[in-house]
Amino acid sequence: MDLKDQLKNLFPDHEESDQEALSADPHTDLWIQQEPILCKYEKRKGKPVTVLEGYTGAAEDFKKLARQLKQHLGVGGSSKNETILIQGDYRDQIMEFLRDLGFKVKRVGG
């Protein structure tokens, strides 16, 4: 039983509004910028890495975006210095995911 079910048991007369339903979606609370996010491929220590640069949102949004990308792809990575590193070459999947969220994405190199 999750928190939503518990609250429903405590307050059976409460009806969920459309605004509450939208805020429950984790993808809608990110800040969408006008400039494109740069998506490029590099090799670091002989291993492929996808690098995302150019996100100018808040630090919390930056970490949320990195976490969502890693969970969506099921891979590891890190986020620091306004750069998101994803282990492996996932440029196409990342670009598609970011476009679905509403971001503009630019492929750099190759």
C-alpha positions in Angstrom: 0.0 0.0 0.0 1.6 3.2 -1.1 1.1 6.7 0.3 -1.6 7.6 -2.2 -3.7 4.7 -1.1 -3.2 5.5 2.6 -4.3 9.1 2.1 -7.3 7.9 0.2 -8.3 5.7 3.2 -7.8 8.7 5.5 -9.7 11.1 3.3 -12.3 9.2 1.2 -14.2 12.4 0.2 -11.1 14.0 -1.4 -11.0 14.1 -5.2 -7.7 14.5 -7.0 -7.6 17.5 -9.2 -5.9 17.7 -12.6 -3.1 19.9 -11.2 -2.3 17.2 -8.6 -2.3 14.6 -11.3 0.2 16.6 -13.4 2.5 17.2 -10.5 2.8 13.4 -9.9 4.5 13.0 -13.2 8.3 13.1 -12.6 9.0 14.4 -16.1 7.0 17.6 -15.9 8.9 19.1 -13.0 12.1 19.7 -15.0 13.0 23.2 -16.3 13.0 23.1 -20.1 15.5 25.5 -21.7 15.6 27.1 -25.1 19.2 26.3 -26.0 19.9 22.8 -27.2 21.7 20.2 -25.0 24.9 19.0 -26.7 25.1 15.2 -27.0 28.5 13.8 -27.9 30.5 10.5 -27.9 33.9 10.2 -26.4 36.3 7.4 -25.3 37.7 7.8 -21.9 40.4 5.3 -20.8 39.4 3.2 -23.8 35.7 2.9 -22.9 32.8 4.6 -24.7 31.1 7.4 -22.9 28.1 9.6 -23.9 28.6 13.2 -22.7 25.7 15.7 -22.3 26.6 19.4 -21.9 24.7 22.6 -21.9 21.9 22.1 -19.4 21.5 25.4 -17.5 18.7 24.5 -15.1 18.9 24.4 -11.3 21.3 21.9 -9.7 18.3 19.8 -8.4 16.8 19.6 -11.9 20.3 18.7 -13.3 20.5 15.8 -10.9 16.9 14.7 -11.6 17.6 14.7 -15.3 20.8 12.6 -14.9 19.0 10.1 -12.6 16.1 9.8 -15.1 18.4 9.2 -18.0 20.4 6.5 -16.1 17.2 4.8 -15.0 15.7 4.9 -18.5 18.7 3.3 -20.0 19.6 1.0 -17.2 23.2 2.0 -17.1 25.7 3.8 -14.9 27.0 7.3 -15.1 27.7 10.5 -13.2 26.8 14.2 -13.2 29.2 16.9 -12.2 30.5 20.3 -13.4 27.4 20.8 -15.5 28.2 17.6 -17.5 26.3 14.3 -17.5 28.4 11.2 -18.3 26.5 8.1 -19.4 28.5 4.8 -19.7 28.3 3.5 -23.2 27.3 4.9 -26.6 23.6 5.7 -26.1 23.3 8.9 -28.2 20.3 7.9 -30.2 18.3 6.7 -27.2 19.2 9.7 -25.1 18.3 12.1 -27.8 14.9 10.5 -28.3 14.3 10.5 -24.6 15.2 14.2 -24.2 13.1 15.2 -27.2 10.1 13.3 -25.6 10.6 15.4 -22.5 10.6 18.6 -24.6 14.3 19.4 -24.8 16.1 20.5 -27.9 19.1 18.2 -28.5 22.1 18.7 -30.9 24.4 15.8 -31.9 28.0 16.8 -31.9 30.6 14.8 -33.9 30.0 11.7 -35.9 
